[in-house]
Amino acid sequence: MFIKVDAMKKDYNKAEEDLRQSRAKIKECDGQISSLVKAQNKLQQKRADNQVEIRKLENEVNLLSLML
């Protein structure tokens, strides 16, 4: 009977450790995902800013070509 209880305790402790490690890995992955989302948002904003700048330059070129 005690051997069975000891085996169950060992299995339980192993399961708890596996769960702890899994949670730690999930937390690590969440941090990486957050960093990637922030970087993606920055790149999207930079792209939008660049598109606005391109439109401004195109408008300037069009105005200059009309003046010539």
C-alpha positions in Angstrom: 0.0 0.0 0.0 2.8 2.5 0.9 4.6 1.7 -2.3 1.5 2.5 -4.3 1.1 5.8 -2.4 4.8 6.7 -2.9 4.5 5.9 -6.6 1.4 8.1 -6.8 3.2 10.9 -5.0 6.2 10.6 -7.4 3.8 10.8 -10.4 2.0 13.8 -8.9 5.3 15.6 -8.2 6.5 14.8 -11.8 3.2 16.1 -13.2 3.5 19.3 -11.1 7.1 19.9 -12.3 6.0 19.3 -15.9 3.2 21.8 -15.4 5.5 24.4 -13.9 7.9 24.0 -16.8 5.1 24.3 -19.3 3.8 27.4 -17.7 7.3 28.9 -17.7 7.7 28.1 -21.4 4.3 29.7 -22.1 5.3 32.8 -20.3 8.5 33.0 -22.3 6.6 32.5 -25.5 4.1 35.2 -24.5 7.0 37.6 -24.0 8.4 36.8 -27.4 5.0 37.2 -29.0 4.5 40.6 -27.3 7.9 41.8 -28.6 7.0 40.6 -32.1 3.6 42.4 -32.0 5.3 45.6 -30.9 7.9 45.4 -33.7 5.2 44.7 -36.2 3.2 47.7 -35.1 6.2 49.9 -35.4 6.9 48.6 -38.9 3.3 49.2 -39.9 3.4 52.7 -38.6 6.7 53.3 -40.4 5.2 51.9 -43.6 2.2 54.2 -43.3 4.4 57.2 -42.7 6.5 56.3 -45.7 3.4 56.0 -47.9 2.3 59.5 -46.7 5.7 60.9 -47.6 5.6 59.2 -51.0 2.2 60.8 -51.7 3.6 64.2 -50.7 6.6 63.8 -52.9 4.4 62.7 -55.8 2.2 65.7 -55.3 5.2 68.0 -55.4 6.5 66.4 -58.6 3.0 66.8 -60.2 2.9 70.4 -59.1 6.4 71.1 -60.5 5.6 69.4 -63.8 2.5 71.6 -64.1 4.5 74.7 -63.5 7.0 73.8 -66.3 
